[in-house]
Amino acid sequence: MFKKICLMFYSMFFMIPSVYAADYIWPTDASRYLTSSFAEYRPGHFHAGIDVKTWGQEGYSVFAVRDGYISRIRVSPFGYGKVLYHTLDTGEVAVYAHLQGFSDAIESIVKREQKRAGEYRVNLYLGKLDVPVKQGEVIGFTGSTGIGYPHLHFEMRDSRNYPFNPMLRGYTVNDNIPPGIKSVAITPLDARSRVNGDVKPLLVQPRLIERGEYEITESLLLHGRIGIAIDCFDSANGVSNSYAAYILELYLDGERVFRAQYDEFSYDASGLIDLDRDFRLAERKLGLYQKLYIEPGNTLDFYEPADAGTGVLECRMAAAESSGKGKLILPGFHSVRIEVIDFNGNSSFVQGEFWIGNNHKIETEHYTDEQGRLVISGCSDEQSGTIANPHLFFTNDLGVTWRKKTSTFQGYPFVLERNATTIPQALKIISINEYGIASYPEYLLSMSTQHVEQDSLFVSIDEDFYDDFVRFEVNVKPPLVNPPVLTVQQNGAQTVTVDLIQHALNEYFGVYELIPHHDGLMRVDLATTDHAGRHSSRMKNMSLTTISPEEGGEIRSWDDVCTVIFKTNSVYRTLYGRIEEHPEIMTEGYDRVGIVYTLAPHDVPLKRSATVRLQYPVTDTLSEKLGVYGNVAGDNWSFIGSQRDHGSRTISAQLGGLRNVTLIRDTEPPMVTIYSPENGTSTTRTPLLKAYVKDELSGIASERSIEMMLDGVRLIAEYDPETDIIFHQCEEPLSVGRHELKVSSYDNMKNTNERLHVFYVK
């Protein structure tokens, strides 16, 4: 009955756009299929419209969707390319982008403005009487100008210039396919929260039961502040494209605790997409997850309720432990359900169960008898006392493979026998309670591993930074009888011994909660004792700087060569910045000056750009060719900026996110090749003049840094940065005889190159 009521409600809700369908016509004859939907993820912003499929072709007609007038014309090689802004008789604005060209009347206005300004770019605002249009009138043609493949980007904006979902005005497509669900992320939101005993996000691939229904089969144990996110997609009939979901809902024990409906947003808030999605998981290449909770700083209007903390699960052992910033959940089994709904009312859901609590630790009393056998005289945990029937596993290959001890447990003492063919090297003990929740494992070593030379001991410490804590992973080979001891000391703070959890025979993890404003050196020490009782230690140093929203701050490298400056209100929440050196990052083939600095954390979104400043050596005599370059996770190095201060010998650039940075010198000019007309050939009186212009390092800044000259006169040429082609179609017939075509260009470092072709008109 509940499902029937929901279907009735959604049917009524989704019939509303049909009221508008007769008033607005489809914007093109290319197709009635979409390649992208409203509010999809784009790096740093929401997709502001729908993309109509043009099957990889250009030149389809674009129609005025209602009566009105053309209020703005923009022409640029970048972004939307050739775009029209059409103010409708309703006061709304329709936007048609990436056009190949315009109607004759609009084209003549564009050419007149280009000739007046002497450049390709146009940005004209028009009045009601300049270019009035009627519904159905052809105003342009589909193309691929600006950024992207051939398609029509179609937007609708309200009187405030807020983009809203065009489907609200009847621009729907044939779709009876329910959305797909790929994965669910369950994330601890602070240092004291856990998912299945760990602070790492748990990514769960649900099992498909039947069309539109999924199930989480994993056992889930939650404690503390937990956030859930979903990696999902929508589909439509007739095409293979994937789209964003329209509505997301989170239910806890049948009660809805979160809802997101993607109807409209403000351009000023578009950057908040990095809070709506899970930026960390995306930066770590783990998937594109939409959060089912509201983080601090997220002021988007999609959510219900719209309060900070909505959707956060406060999984507590007692009500007194609640922080008041989420939905309080007390011990016991609970159900969770996520609904994913598209605009046509097709829906899918995924559901599962979880238990509130902590993984418990177990302790054993054991010894090795005179025959070398491992004897367990008792086993208990911190929750239920004596464990009557633990699960026992043993390994002969130091944890590579484990086999369960299948013989009936007869109580204590339990003797692990030795024989000629099998000498167990290690034993793993796990307790599983009546709810199916497993304890942390307990590992015991037998005598057979206690004859290891000191030189064979291998120890590593890896750190994984989250918002306000660090997860340390310790790997020790061969395994130790006693766990290692890990201590952390921030500058000016007390030394803290980190509680290490052994989650594999050779592996431990621990969590350290960062203390703000104890900036400077953070020392990490690891002490181990091998089987012979000999001690060894490892030490790591790293420098941290607190960057707060209220104060901003600066991160400086240990050598004072690299500085990152954050103004106030540059971050959404306190950030612990650091600069590291990674000599293994490759820069072969580049004229690099100085070392590569890793600015961290790279997986935390910035609210405002930061400034990175790199100092070049006093001995450098060609600093005017230096620029700041960056990359992330092995990508190619790309030019970021080159603002110079000769007094401090620094090069600066603006960063939208933290990454690897270094100084690279660019002395190579752009490549320039004239394609047509070929040198020394004859052509028609209205030839297409075409050249290839590309720069591999600092890059071509814009079409303004490319010049196409015909017989000494600069042409207004069109530049396509995606194909590196610049061209000009001669419309006025050229005179008979000899002509000279010169194409020149300079890059961001002012390296110049030019080519000259002579051709003839007969």
N, C-alpha and C positions, 0 to 999 in steps of 0.2 A: 504493500500500500504506500509506504514511504517513497519507494522508487517511482510509482505511478504519479504521485503528487509532484515529485521533482520534475518528471518529464512534462507534465502538464504546465508547470510554471515556466520551464525553459521554452516550451513551444510558444506560449503566450509572449514571453520576453523577446524571442528571436523573430516574431512576426512584425515587430515594430518597424524595422528598416523598410519593409515592403511599402509602407505608407509613402516613403520618399522616392521609391524606385521610379515612379512615373514622372517625377519632377526633375530628376537628374539623369542624363544619358551617359552611357559608357564612353570613356574618353578617347577610344581609338578603335579602328577596325582591324588591328593586328591580331587580337584574340580576346577571349574572355577567360584566360587563364593567368595565374599569378606566378611570379618567381620569388617574391618576398612579400611579407605581410607587415602590418603596422606593429611598431614597438619591438621589432627584432633587434638583436644585439649587433652593434657596430662598435669598433674600438673607440671607447670614450664617449659614445652617445647612442641614443635610440634611433632606429630607423623611423623616419617621420611620415611615411606614407605607405603605399602599396606599389609594387613593381609589376607591370603588365608584361606578359611574355610576348616577344616578337620573333621567336624561333631563330634567333641569331641573325636576323635580317634588319635592314633599315628602310625607311621611306614610307611606312604606313601613315595614313592620315590621322591627325590628332584633332579632335572636335572640341568646341566650346560646350561644356556640359550644361550650361544654362545661359540665359541672357545676361549681359553685363558689359564690362569693358576691360581691355588690357591695361593694367595699372603699373606694370613694371616689366622691363625687358633686361635680361642679363646675358652677357656673352663672356665666357672665360674658358681657357684651356683646362681648368681644374674644376673640382667639385661637381656642380650640377651642369657644367658645360653651357649649352644654349638652353635657356629656361624662360618660360613665360609665367607671369603672375596675373591671374584672371579674377578680378573682383566681380562677384556674382550679384544679382539683384537682391539676394538675401543678406548681403553684407559679408558673407563668407568669401574666402579667397581659395581658388583652385590653382595648384602649381603643377606645371608640366615641364619635366626636366630631361636632360640628356638628348635634346632634340637634334635631329640632323639639320633642320632648317625651319624657316617660318613661312607663312603665307606671303604672297607678293607684297601686300600692303605693309606688313610688319617688316619684311626683309628690306624694303626700300628705306624705312626709318632707320634700321640698323646700319645699313651701308652709308647713309648720310651722316650718322653720328660717328662712325668709324673714320670716315674721310675728314670730318671736322676735327676730331681729336687726334688723328694721325696714328691710331693704334687699333689693334684687334679688339681689345676689351671694351665692353659696353655695359653701362649700368644706368638705365633711363627710367625715371618715374614719369608716368603719364596721367593726364586728367580724364574725366569721364567722356569728354567729347573727342578725344584724340583718336582712339581706336575702339569704337563701340562694336560689340559682336553679338550675334544671335545664337541661340541654342542650335547645335548641329553644324555651325559654320566651321570650315577647316581653317585652323589657325597655325598649324605646323605639321611636322613630319617626324616620326620616331627615328632615333639615332643612337649614338653611343658617345656623344661628346662629353667631355669631363672625365670622370672616373667610372669605369664599369663597362660591362659587355653591352651589346645592343638590347635595350628595353625601354619602356616608358615608366619613369618614376612619376607617380601621381599623388599629390598631397591635397588635403583640405585643411584649411585653417579657419578658426573662428574670428570674431571681431577683435579679439585681444592678440591675434597672431599666434595663438596656440594651435599646434597641429592636433587633429583628432582623427580617430579611426574612420576612414572613408566608408567602411562597411556600415556605419551608422546612418549613412545616406543611401543605402541600397546597393552598394558596390560589392555584392556577394558573388560567390562562384559555386558551381556544382560540387557538392561535397557531402558524402554520406559516410566518410571514413572516420572512425574514432582516432583521437590522438595516440601517438606511441609514447611509451615510457621506457627509457634506456637505463636509468640508474637513479638511486636515491642516496644522497649524502647526509650523514648524521654526524654533526660536528660539535665537539666540546667548545664552549665559548670563553673559557678562562682556564687558568692553570689548575684549578681544583675540581674541574669537571672531567668526567670519564665516559667513554663509550666502549663497552666491553673491556674495561680496565685500562684503557689507553687514552692519551690526549690527542692522538691523530684522528683526523676525520675518517669515518668508516664509509666506504663506498660499496653499496649493495646493488647487485643486478637482480631485479625481481624476476620471478618465474611467471611466464604467460600462462594463464589458466585457460582462457578463451578470449575471443575478440573483445577488447576493451577492458579486460579484467586481469590484474596482476597480483602476485602475492610475494611478500617478503618471507622467505623461509628461514633465514638466519635467526639464531637466538640473540636477543638484544638486551644488554644490561646497561642502564643509563643512570648517571648520577651527576647532579649539579645543573648548570645552565647549558641547555642543548638547543641547537638550531638544526632544522631539517631543510634540505634543498632538493630540487628535482631536476634531472636532465631529461627533458621531454621535447616532443616536436608534434606538429600537426601536418596533415596531408590533405590532398584534394583529388577528386577524380580526374583522370586523364593526363596527369603530369607526375613526374618523380620528385619534384621540389619539396623541400621541407619548410615549414613555417613556424612562427612562434605561437604558443597557446594564447587564447584570449582570456580565460578565467582559470585561476588556480585556487583551490580551497584545501585547507588542512582541518581535519576533524580529529578530536581526541575523545575517546570513549563516546562517540556519537555526537559530540558537541563541536560546532564549528568554532575554531579559535583564530583562524586567519583566512582572509580572502583578498585576492588581487584581481582586478579587472582593468585591462589595458585599453582605456577609451581616449585619453588625451594627456598631454603634458606640456609644460612650458619649456621653451628652448633654454632658458636660464637654468633649468634643473636637469637638462638632458645628460649632463656628466654624472649624475647620480646613478646612472645605470650600473656603475661599478660597485654600488652598494645593493642594488636590486639583484644583481647576479653575484655569484661567489667569485670574486676577483682572484683570490689566492688559488683556488682549484684551477681556474682558467690559465693563470700564469704558469702553473706547474704542469700544464698540458694534460690535466686529468678529466676535462669535460667542461661543458657550459651549463652550470647549474643555476636555477632561479631559486632564490631564497624564499622560504615560506615563513619568514619572520622579518621584523623591521629593526635594522641596526641604528644606533645613535647617529644622527646626522642625516638620515634618509627622510626627506620631507616631500617625497613624491605623493601624488594624490590617488594612486592606484588602490590603496589598501583600506580594508575594513576589518576591525577598527584601525584608526590611523595613528594610534599612540606608539611611541618608541617602546620596544619590547614586545609588541604584539606578535604572537606566534612562537615566542621563546618558551621552551618547556623548562620549568623550574622543578627538577626532579630531586626531591629532598626526603630525607629520612624523617623529618619532623617539620611542622609548619613554622616553628620558630627559626628555622634555618633559611627561610625564604628571603631573597633580596628585594622582593616586591616589584621586580622588573620582568615578569613573565607569568605564565600560567602555572600555578602551584600544582604539583602532582606528588602524592604521597605513596609510600610503599605498597606494592601489589602488582598484579598484572594489569596492563592497560592496552587498549587497542588504538591504532593510529590508521588513518585513512586519508589519502590524497586524491582529490578529484581534479582532472584536467579536462577542460571544456573548450571546444572551438566555437567560432561565431555562429555556425549553423546549428549549434546545440548538440553535436556529437560529443560524447564524453567517454572517458576512460578513468579507471581508478586503480590504485595500488593500496593494499592494506597489509598490516602486520601487527605483531604484538611485541611488547617489551616489558621488562621488569625493572623496578626501581631498586637501586642498591649498589654496593661496591663489590668487586671481586674480593673474596676473602683469601687470606694467606693460610697455608698449612705448615705445621712444624712436625718433624719426626724425631724420635729418639732411636738412634741406630749405632751399631758398632760392627767391626769386622772380627770374626772369631778366629781361633787358632788355625782353622782350615782355609782361611782366606775367604770365607763366605760372608756376604753382607746380611746382617741380621737387623730387622726393624722391630724394636720392642714396643713402639707406640706411635700413634699418629693422631693429631688433633688440629682443629682450626679455631680461629678467634671468635667464630660465631656460635658453633654448635658443640664445641668440645670434642670429645673422642670421635674419630671417624671409624665406623665399624667395618666398612667395606670400601676402601679406596680403589681407584682404578690405577693399575700398575702397567707400565710400559718399559721395555728394556731395549738397549741398542748395543751392537757389537762394533759399530763403525763411527763412534763419537758423534752420534746425533744425526748422521745422514739419513738413516732409516730407523723407524721405531716399530716394535712389535708388542702387541698387547699380551700381558700375562693372562692366559685364559683359564688357568686352573682355579678352582674354587678357593677363595680366601678363607683360611681356617682360623683367623684371629692372630693375636700377637703371642709370642714373637713370630714374625714371618721371616723365613730363611730363604735367601736367593741362592739356589744351589749352583755349584760349579761342576763342570764335567770336562771331559777331554776335548770335546768338539766345540763347546760354547762356553765362553767366559764373558758374561755380561760386563761391559765397561761402565755403563751408567744406567741409572734407574730414574724414571719419571713417575711422579705420583700426583694424581689429580683427584679432587673431591668434587662430586656433582650433587647439588642439593635436590630437594624434592621438586623444584621448579625447573630443573634442567640447566641451572646456572653453574658453570665450572669455576673452580678456584684458580688462582695463579698456580702454575706447576711448581712442584718441589723436585729438585734434582739431587741425586746422590751418586757419588763415584765409588767404584770398587777399587781394590788394590792394584788391578791390572793397569791403571792409568797413573800410578804414583811413581813411575820411574821415567820421568821426562827430563831431559837436559835443560838447563837454564837458557841456553842459546836458542832453543826452539820456541820460546814464549813470544807470542805476537799479541800486541795490544793496540787497539785503535779507539779514538773518541770522535764521534761525529755529532755536530750540533745542528739542530733544526729550529730556527727562530719562528715564533708565532707572535701575535700582537703584543702580549705582555709576559711571555714566558719562553723558556728554551727547553726543548726536549733533547736530552743527551742519549745517544746510543753508544754503548760500550761493547766492543767485540774482543773476545779473548780466546786464543788458541794456543795450546790445548785448553780444555776447561779446567777451572780451578775448584779446589775443595771448598774454599771460603770465598765469598763474593768480594769483588774489589770495593774500595772506598773512594767515593767521588766527593770532592769539596769545591765550592765556588765562593769567591770573594769579589764583590764589586768594590770599586774605589771608595774608601771611607766607610764601608759597611762591614758588619761582622761576617766571619767565615761561616758558611752554611754547609752542613753535610747533607748531600742529596740522597734520598731514599731510593735505592736501586731495586728494580723488579727484574728478576730473571725470567724472561719469557721464551728463551731457548737455551739449549745446553751451553752455548758459547756467547749468548747475547743477553745484555741487560739494558734497561732504559730507566731514566730518571727525569724528573721535571723540576726546573728551577724557576721560581717566580721573580721576575725582574723588579728592581727597586728604582723608581724614577729619581732623577737628579743626583744619582751617584755616578757622575760621568767620569770617564777616563778608563783606566785599565781594569778589565775583569779577568781574574786569574782562575783557571780551572786546573785542579790537580787530581790525578788518579793514582792510587796506591794499590798494588797487587802483591799477593804472597803465593808463590808456586808450591808444588807438592812437597818440595824438599824444605820448605820453610824459609826460602830466600825471598827477600823483598825487592821490588822494583817500583818505579814510578814514571808517570808521564805528566807533562805539563803543557797547557795551552794558554796563551794570552790573546785577548781581543779587546778592542777599545769601543766603548759605547757612548753615545751622546743622546740625551733626552730632547726630543722635539715635541713641544706641546702646541695644541691649537691656539692657546692664548698668547704664547710668547714666541713661537717659532724657534729659531736657533741655527747653529752652524755645526757642520761635521767637518773635521780636518783630518787629513791623512797624517800618518806618523812622521812623514818627511816635510810636511807643510806645503807640499806642491799642489795638492788637490783640496779644494774647499767646496762644500755644498751649502748654499744659503737658503733657508726657509723663512719667508716672511710670516707675520702673524696670520692665522687662519689658513695656513697652507695644508694642514692635515686634518682629518676627521676626528682622530683620537690620538693619544700620546703614542709617539713612534720612537723606537730605539734604533737610531741610525748608526751605521758603521761603514768604514771604508776598508776594504781588504785588497791585498795584492794576490793576483792569480797568474803566475808566470806561464802556466800551461795554456792560457788563452792565446790562440794563434793569431799572429798579425803578419804572417809571411806574405810577401808581395806588396807590403805597404811601407812607406817611408815613415816609420813611427818614431816619435821623439819622446823619450821618457818611457815609463812603464804603464801597464794597464791597471786601472783602479776599478774594483768592483764596488759599486755603491749599493748598499743594502739597507732595508729589505726591498727586493724588487717586486714582491707579491703583495704589497700594500698600496692601495690607490691613493694618489695625492689629490687634495681638493683644489690646490693652485699649483702652478708650475714652480719648481725650484730652480735656482741658478747654480750651475757648476762652473768653477773657475780653476783653470790649470795654468801653472807657471812654466814657462819655457826657460832653458838655460841661458845664462848671460852671454855664453859664447856663441849662441845661435845667430847667424847672420842673415837668415832668410825667414824670419818669423812672419812676414806678411803672407806667406803661403801656408801657414799652419791653421788648422781648424780642429774643433772638438768633434770627435766621432764616437758613436755608441753602438752597442749591440746587446742582445739578450740571448742567452742559451745557445750560443754558437751560430747565430745568424750572421749575415754579412755585415761588415762595418758600414754605417751610414752617417753622412754629414749631419751634424746637429746645429752648429753655429760657429761664428768666428768674430765675436766682438772683442776688439783689442784694447788693451791699456798698456801703452809702452812704458809708462812710469813704473808700474808694478810687474811688467813683463808677463802679463796674463792674457789668456784667451778664454772668453766666457760664452756660455750658451744656456738656453732655457730648456729644462727637462720636464716633460709631462709625467715621467715615471723614472724611478731609479734603475740603473743599469750599469754595464761595463762601459767605461769611458777612457779615452786616451787622446793624445795629440798625434795627428797625422799630417804630413806635408803633401801638398798637391801641386806639382809643377807641370803636370801633363795637360795640354790643351784638349778641348773637346774634339771628338771625331766629327768631321763634316764631309759628307758625300752627296754630290748632286746626282740625283737619279734621272731627272728629265728637265729639259732636253739634254741628250748626251752631247758631249763636247764635240764641236765641229760638224754637227748634223743639221739637217734642215727640218722644219716643222711647220705646222699650220699657223694661221694668223692669230688664233686664240688658243695657245698651248696651255697645258697644265704644267706649272713650274713646281718641282718637287725635290726635296732634299732630306737627307737623314742626318740628324744632329743628336749626339749622345755624349755624355761625360760619365766616366766610370767612378770618379771619386767624389769631389765636392758637389757635382751635379749642376744641371742647368736650372737656374733659379726660376725663370719664367720665360714666356715668349718674348718679353721685352729685352732679354739678353741674346736674342737671335735676330739677325737682320738679313732680309732678303732684298737685294737691290737689282733693279732692271734698268740698265743704261743710266746708272747713277741716281735713280729715283727709288726711294724706299717704298716697298709694297706692303700692303696690309695683308699679311699672310696668316693662315690658320695653323696652329701648332697642336699636335696630339702627343701629350707626354707619355702615353702608354705605348705607343708605337715608335716614338722618337722621330716622327715625321712632321715636317713643316711644308705647307703647300700654298699655292695661289693659282686660282683659275682666272686666266686673262679673259675678261669680258669684252673689252674694247679691242678691235683688231689691231695687231701690231703692224708697223710699216714694213714694207718689203726691204730686205737687206740684212745687214749684220747687227746682232744684238749681243750684249754682255749680261750674263746673270752671275751675280756674286752673292754667296751666302757666307756669313760670318757669325761667330758665336763666342761668348765668353762664359766661363763657369763661375762658381761662387768665390774662387780664389783669383779671379780676373785673368786667368790663362786664356789666351785668344787663339782662334784658328779661323781660316777662311779658305774658300775654294772659288775658282772663277771658271765659268764655261762660256764659250762663244758658240752661238748658234745662228742660223740663217732662216729668214722667211722669204720664200720665193713668190 
